[in-house]
Amino acid sequence: MFSPVYRITPAITKALMSIEADRQVVSDLPIDVTVLASLRETARLVSTHYSTQIEGNRLTQAQVKEAIAGARFPGKERDELEVRHHYRALEEMERLAAAGEPLAEGQLRRLHGLVMTGQSKPTPYRDGQNVIRNSRTREIVYMPPEAKAVPGLMSDLVKRGAQDQSGLLRNLDPRERRLLELFRRNGTATAAEIANHLKLSHRTVVGLCRSWLKTGFLELQNRSRKNRAYRLGQAYLTLIE
């Protein structure tokens, strides 16, 4: 199964904390149904513009909005269809996400069908090589896997998605997220090591560890009072594997 190679660096941890702070600010805003619908529409249009631009689409962001609404741009008919198809795929993706069911490989292929043809019909995987180029210089910036590897990789992707732990990560507070890197690096940690990593007093960390043991975020690795050590709870190990 495909296993992406990555690690949660201090920079990534800082970015996650910043995102969490922004998310909290937004969640506290009095956003009604109308505002929420407007935000989603803006996100769909922006995503459509930049995703198709990677493939060489020539429409500007403003033109993408107009094309979705039905405007025509002579000489850019292919670009018009491309953004309309991509927009429809995003709408279907939101519908699938709202259903809250595990994503099947057939659904991914139907989404691909919407992107490629505008029809919700599963499309076959590519049988040749393609590349991602810089739209200005035409320089190759990404060489995707060979066609023969795609079916297996897609199957692995769906299997991995069925055990998605993003919700678990979102529920962690900033201090818990910062600890992931410590446990990823060392496997276990004492209260003193946790205190040093979080820049907190030993007394504060002892109290936090008691709480984390109750919630299951941490488990005892060594029960010795003198050399007591902790490890991540079983449910959280997938976040650092």
N, C-alpha and C positions, 0 to 999 in steps of 0.2 A: 504493500500500500504506500502511496505517496506521502512522504512526511516532509513538510517544508522546514528548511533550516533557518532558524531565527532565534533571537534571544531578546529579552526585555531589558534594554540598556537604560541607564539613568536618564538619557534624553527622551526615550520613549515613555518612561515612567512619568517624567515631568509633563510630557504632552498629554498623557492620559489623565493626569490630575487636572490639567488646564481644561480639557474637554469636559471632565466631570463637573468642574466648577461652573462652566458655561451652561451645561445641561441643567444644573440645579437652578441657575438664574432663569433660564427659559421656562422650566417647569413651574416656576412660581409666578409667571406672568399670566394675566387674565386673558388667555387665548380662547376665543369662541370658535364655533364651527366654521364661520366665514373666513376668519384669519387663518385657521388651520388648513382649509382647502386652498387658500391662496399660496401658502407656504409650500404645500405639496406640488401645486402646479408650477411654481417657480423652480422647485428642485427638479421636476421632470424635464422642463425646458432647458435648464442649464446642463443637466446630465446628457440630454440628447445632443446638444450642441457640441460639447467637448468630446463625447464618445465617438460621434461621427467625424469630428474634425481630425481625430487621430487617424482615421481611415482615408483622409484626404477630402472630406466634404468641404465645399467652397462657400456655403452659406454662413452669413454672420449670425450672431446670437439673435439679433432683432429679426433677421430674415427667417430663422428657424421658427420663431413664434408665429410669424405671418404665414409660413408654409403649413404649419399645423392647423391654422385657422382656414386654410384653403387657398391662400395666395399662390400665384404662378410666377415663375421666374424663367423666362425664355432662355434656352441654352443651358439651363441647370435642372432639367427635368429629373435626371438621375439623383441629384442631390435632394430634390424635393421628396421623392419617393423614399429615399434612405432615411430622412429624418421622420417622416410620417410612420414608417415601419418601426423604427426604433422607439418612437413615442408610444405606439400601440403595445409594444413588448413591455415597456415600463409599466403601463396601466395593468397589463395582465400579471406582471410580477407582483405588483402591489396587492392585487386580488388574491393571489396565491399566499402571500405573506399574511394577509388578514385572516385567511382560513386556518392558519396555525398548524397545518399538517406537514409531515416530513416531505421534503421535495424528492420526487422520483425522477429517474433519468429521462423518462418519456416527456415529463413536463419541461425539462431543460431543452429537449430537442424541439418541442412545440414553441418555446420562447425563441429559439434560434430560427424556426420557421417564420415567426412573425417579423423578426429582424430582417431576414433575407428576402421574404416574399410578401409579407403583409398578411399571410394566411396562417391560422392556428393549426398547422399540419406538421407533424414531425418531419424534420429534414435529416438526411444522412450526414454522417461526419465527413469532413473533407477527405479527398483521396490524393491530394497533392500538397506541395509546400507553398506557404505564403509567408510574407514578412511584414513587419511594421516599419514604415519609413518616416523620416522627418518630412512633413508636408512641404517644407520650404526648400531644403537641400536635397531631398530624395535619398538621404543617407539611411542605411539600415540601422535601426535602433533596437530592434528585437527580432530574434529568430526563434519562432515557436517550435514545439516538438515535432518530430516527423509524423506524417499522417498515420502510419501504422501503429503509433503509440497512443494516439488520441482515444480510441475506445477504452483501453485499460485505464488511462488517466482519468477519464470522465467517470468511469465506474468507481474508482478510488475516491474521487471528489464527492460523489453522492454518498458513499459510505461514511466518509469523514464528516459530511454535513449532518448525517443522522445523529452524530454524537456532539453536535455543536455546543460549546460551553460559553458562548458570548454572553448569555443571560447571567451565568454564574459570575463572570468577570465584571459585568455592569453593577452587580450587587455588592461588590467589594468597596470598602471605603479607601481613601487615598493611602492610609498607612498600610492596610492589608495589601494593596497593589504593590507598594514599594517593597514589601517583604517577599514577594514572589521571586525577585531577582536574587535575594539572599539565599532562599531555599533552592533555587535553581542551581546556584553556584556551589553551595555547601551540602545540601541534602538535609542537614539538621542545624540547629542553632540553640545556643544557650540564651538566657534572658539578657546577659551582659552583651552578647553579640547582637541581639535584636535591638537593645538600647543604643548601642554604638551606631548601628545601621540607620535607625530612625532618628537619631540625635535627641533621644528622650532620656529622662532620669530612670535609673534602675527600678525605683519604687513604682513609677508610672507603668513601666513595662510589665512588672510582675502582676499588676492589676489587670492590664490588657490581656496577658496570657491566660489568666483565670477565665476571663470572658470568652476568649477565643477557644478555650478548651470546651466550654459549655455549648458554643455554637457549632463546634466541629471544624472550625477553620484550622485549628492546631490539634495535634495529638502528642502525647508524651512518648518520647523516644527512650529516655532514660529517667526512671522515677527517683533516682538517688537525689536527696535534697541538696547534697554538696555539688554534684555534677549534673543537675537536671538539664535535660535537653529536649527540644521540641522538633517535630516534623510537621509538614502540612497534612491536613486531614485527607483521607482517601478521596473524597469527592473533588478536592482541589488539585490533586496531582496532575490531572490532565492539562491544567493551565501552564505547567512548566515542562511537560514532556515534549 
